[in-house]
Amino acid sequence: MSEINFKCKKCMMVFNCDLGKISFPPDLERPKFEKEIVCPKCGKLSINQVELTELGQSQLTEIHLSSLK
């Protein structure tokens, strides 16, 4: 389970989302999430409909660095 903190661009709500397993394929510019991003107010969102918060950036960096070990 990997919870990442996002901000919805539609309703501006900040929320944590369980994305399951997160991988970092070398051929993609973005991480790949096992589960979809779901805003509590707006429902399922694409990666383009959310922003990573500062906390979310730290969380994702920590997951990425631990995947390199």
Protein Blocks (a to p, Z undefined) as FASTA:
>chain_A
ZZdddddfklopacdddebjadddfkbcbdcdfbdcddfklopadfklpccdfklmmmmm
mmmmmmmZZ
